[in-house]
Amino acid sequence: MKISLETERMILRELTLKDEENLLNLDSDPEVMRYLTLGAPSTREEVRASLLRIVELLENHKGRFGTWAAIEKNSGLFMGWFLFRPAKEKPNNLDRIEIGYRLKKTFWGKGFATEGGQEIIKKGFQEFQIPEIFAIAMKENRASRHVIEKLGLEYVREYPYDKYPEKVLVEYAIQKQAWAWVRG
């Protein structure tokens, strides 16, 4: 198991093809998928295709960028995942990196998203010297927007969700200089 990051309560390790069942279980919960696919679960084929892209991204970037399984230290349970990757539309731009997460309901509202996000941002700015980190959420997803704001990212813009034109996405970002200044 290759550990990428450790927090007080979690281990973030590289996702592998062996995580297919974990991801299928996570993406089968309509509440988890509510702001991603309007509640539709991912199929096994979608999960498998996603895992192949995740493994390729980790390999291409030598573990620097990718998606990591979140494992609760106390129980060893798969909690979900965190991502830190170049924007889908500009995969070669390494100056602007997206942060995101997806957790099982049993881990909601307990500070895990903030805890993991803080450590990923710290690593991105301090170790990888990333100039800017951004996040995207559905506008109506108040919980995720709250986490993003707690991480120090600031509102940038909103725009229509191409998959669901009736929905709106919001983008937040923080530059390395602003993060360093806030951390004092």
C-alpha positions in Angstrom: 0.0 0.0 0.0 1.5 3.3 -1.1 0.5 6.0 1.4 0.4 9.4 -0.2 -0.6 11.5 2.8 -1.6 11.0 6.4 -3.8 13.2 8.6 -4.7 12.8 12.2 -7.6 10.5 11.4 -7.0 9.3 7.9 -4.6 7.6 5.6 -4.8 8.6 1.9 -3.3 5.9 -0.3 -3.2 5.4 -4.0 -6.4 4.0 -5.5 -5.8 0.8 -7.4 -7.9 -1.5 -9.6 -8.6 -3.5 -6.5 -10.8 -0.6 -5.2 -13.5 -1.3 -7.8 -16.0 -2.6 -5.2 -15.2 0.2 -2.8 -16.0 2.8 -5.5 -19.0 0.9 -6.8 -20.4 0.9 -3.3 -19.7 4.6 -2.8 -21.2 5.6 -6.1 -24.3 3.4 -5.5 -25.7 5.7 -2.8 -28.1 8.2 -4.4 -27.4 10.8 -1.6 -23.7 10.6 -2.3 -24.4 11.1 -6.1 -27.1 13.7 -5.6 -25.0 16.7 -6.7 -22.9 14.8 -9.2 -25.4 12.7 -11.3 -28.7 13.9 -9.7 -28.6 10.7 -7.7 -28.1 8.2 -10.5 -25.6 5.5 -9.4 -22.5 4.8 -11.4 -22.4 1.5 -13.3 -19.7 -1.1 -12.9 -18.4 -0.2 -16.4 -18.3 3.5 -15.4 -16.4 2.8 -12.2 -13.9 0.5 -14.0 -13.3 3.1 -16.7 -12.8 5.8 -14.0 -10.4 3.6 -12.1 -8.3 3.0 -15.3 -8.1 6.8 -15.8 -7.2 7.3 -12.1 -4.4 4.7 -12.2 -3.1 6.2 -15.5 -3.1 9.7 -14.0 -1.2 8.5 -10.9 1.4 6.8 -13.1 1.8 9.7 -15.5 2.4 12.1 -12.6 4.4 9.7 -10.5 1.8 9.9 -7.6 2.0 13.7 -7.4 -1.5 14.2 -8.8 -4.4 11.8 -8.8 -7.1 10.4 -6.7 -6.5 8.7 -3.3 -8.5 6.3 -1.3 -9.4 7.8 2.2 -9.0 5.1 4.9 -10.1 5.8 8.5 -7.2 5.1 10.8 -9.2 3.7 13.7 -11.3 1.3 11.8 -9.4 0.7 8.5 -12.6 1.4 6.6 -12.7 2.8 3.1 -14.3 6.3 3.6 -14.2 7.6 0.0 -11.6 9.5 -1.9 -9.8 12.8 -2.4 -8.5 14.1 -5.7 -5.8 16.6 -6.6 -5.4 16.8 -10.4 -5.0 19.1 -13.4 -8.3 20.4 -14.8 -10.0 17.9 -17.1 -10.2 20.5 -19.9 -6.4 21.4 -19.5 -4.7 18.3 -18.4 -1.2 19.6 -19.2 -1.6 22.8 -17.1 0.2 22.0 -13.8 -0.1 25.5 -12.5 -3.8 25.2 -11.6 -4.8 22.0 -9.8 -8.3 20.9 -8.8 -9.1 19.6 -5.3 -12.2 17.5 -4.6 -13.5 14.7 -2.5 -16.4 12.1 -2.2 -17.1 10.5 1.1 -19.6 7.9 2.3 -22.5 9.3 4.3 -21.3 7.8 7.5 -18.4 10.1 7.4 -20.3 13.3 6.5 -20.4 16.2 9.0 -17.4 15.0 11.0 -14.7 17.3 9.6 -13.0 14.6 7.4 -13.4 16.6 4.2 -11.9 19.7 5.7 -9.1 17.6 7.4 -8.1 15.9 4.2 -8.5 19.0 2.1 -6.3 21.1 4.4 -3.4 18.6 4.2 -3.7 18.2 0.4 -3.6 22.0 0.0 -0.6 22.3 2.3 1.2 19.6 0.3 0.3 21.2 -3.0 1.5 24.6 -2.0 4.5 23.7 0.1 5.9 20.5 -1.5 4.7 20.8 -5.1 4.8 24.7 -5.3 1.5 24.8 -7.1 0.5 28.4 -7.9 -3.3 27.9 -7.7 -5.7 25.4 -6.4 -9.4 25.4 -7.4 -12.6 23.5 -6.5 -16.0 23.1 -8.2 -19.3 22.2 -6.7 -22.9 22.3 -7.7 -24.3 25.7 -6.5 -27.1 24.1 -4.4 -24.6 21.8 -2.6 -24.2 24.0 0.5 -22.3 21.4 2.5 -19.5 21.1 -0.1 -19.4 24.8 -0.7 -19.0 25.3 3.1 -16.0 22.9 3.2 -14.4 24.7 0.2 -14.8 28.0 2.0 -13.4 26.6 5.2 -10.4 25.5 3.2 -9.8 29.2 2.3 -10.9 29.1 -1.3 -12.8 32.1 -2.5 -15.7 32.3 -4.9 -14.6 32.9 -8.6 -17.6 32.3 -10.8 -20.7 30.3 -11.6 -21.6 28.6 -14.9 -24.1 26.1 -16.3 -23.3 22.4 -15.7 -22.9 21.0 -19.2 -24.2 17.5 -18.2 -27.3 19.0 -16.6 -28.0 22.5 -18.1 -30.7 23.3 -15.5 -28.0 23.1 -12.8 -25.3 25.6 -12.0 -21.7 25.0 -10.9 -19.6 27.3 -8.8 -15.9 27.6 -8.9 -13.6 28.6 -6.0 -9.9 29.1 -6.0 -6.9 30.2 -3.9 -3.4 31.3 -4.9 -0.3 30.2 -3.1 0.5 33.7 -2.0 -3.0 34.2 -0.5 -2.8 30.9 1.3 0.7 31.7 2.7 -0.5 35.1 3.9 -3.6 33.6 5.7 -1.5 31.0 7.4 0.8 33.8 8.5 
